[in-house]
């Protein structure tokens, strides 16, 4: 009988970590960035199952700085469906529509909403705030063109994992400041601030997939223009002065994630600002629930079901 103390790392995840570190998939000292991208894409493609949806459509939308590739997922043929903008993870330097294709499908079905997955520009080819600009432009596009894709502009939400959670949090602030009313923001293991002194950062910064220095520090160095961006709330929303009047929030953290405490601190700040917030921690898991497609799927279903209820109101 388990009588307390730290919850053990999930055995499925432990097995994944053994493989992950032996393979050195994110070894930026050994592999170039294009090689790491290729290895990560292969890893994610092999570990996910694509469940069927009613329809999938690839297109490009016009952003303020460039064309933005998006993939639109339809759960059924209904009209006036809610719309969720999905921003993928990958430390701003990795990931794509493809790497989270399975997440978009699960989200569309569990939320009964149109999911617009956004292939925003990556660093270092495109520095901060290029990704923010693309994600906010996609929100504006969805708001202005909701009826053209069978959606409802009054039932818009954003969703993101890791760096995608960062972009979802930031675009929620930008939407508020630009008169676009979002109904919800779902932030899954989000990066909101790099607090090197937090308990989770100290305990889990090495050996739990998301090693600090690699890939987080590497991703940050590739993403920001200079050190001044480290204090820009459009990069680290935890330091934003005003978090009032933001959309209802869902914040999900993982026990063995160095970003856990910062994510939960952001959830607390949202609540202090009067934003209705559901915050929960998934125990036994590392950042992004890597190594457990089962838990990743269940978390996405839970978040999708919560979004469905919020967007229905």
C-alpha positions, 0 to 999 in steps of 0.5 A: 500500500502506498502511504504518501510521499512523492508519487513514483514516475509512471513505469511506461514513462520510465521505459520511454526515458531510458530509450530517449536518453540512449538515443540522444534525440535532442543532442544539439551538440551531436546533431544539427537542428534539421536533424533533430527536427527529423528525429523528433518528427519520426519519434512522434509519428511512431508513438501516436495513433490518428483517430478518424475525423469527419474532414481535414482541410489544408490551406494557407491564410494571409497573415500580417507578415506572411502566409500561414499554413493551417490544417482545419479539422471538422468533427462533423458536418454541423454549422456554427461549431465552436473554433479552437486554435491549436498551437503546437509545442516544440520550444519554438524551434521544433514541431509542426502541424504534423507532430500534433496531428493526433492531438488535433483529431482527439481535440476536435472529436472530444470538444465537438469543435472545429480545430484550426492547427497553426504552422507558425514560423519557427526560430531561429529562422524567424525570431520572437515575436514571429511566432506570436504574430502568426498565432495572433493573426490566426486568431484574427483570421478565425474571428473574421472568417468563422462563418466561411469555415462553418464556425461561430466567431463568438465561440473561439478558444485557444489551445497549446502544449508547452511552447504552444501553451505559451503562445495560447496564453500570450494570444489570449492577452493580445486578443483581449487588448485588440477587442477579440473576445475569446471564450477559453484558453487551454494551456497544457504544460505551458512555458510562462517564465523561466524560474531557475529557483523554483522547486520543480526546476531544481528537482526535474531539470535533468533526466526527465525529458525536458532538460534545462540547457537542452532543449529549453535554454537552446530553444530560448536562445534560438527564439529571442532576439536578445536578453531584453526579450526575457522580460517581455510579457509577450514571451513570459506572460507570468510577468504581465501586469494585467491579467484581468478580463482574460478568457476562462482558463484550463491549466494542466501541469505534469508532476515531473516537469521542470515547468510545473511550478511556473504553470501553476503560478500562472494559474494562481495569478489568473485566479487572483485576477478574477479569471475562472480557472481550472488547474490540475496536475497529472502525477507520475508524468513528465513534460508533455506526457511524453512516453505515455500516449494513453495519458496524453490522449486522456488529458486531451479528451479531458481538456476537450470535454471541458472546452466543449462545456465552456464553449457551449455556454 
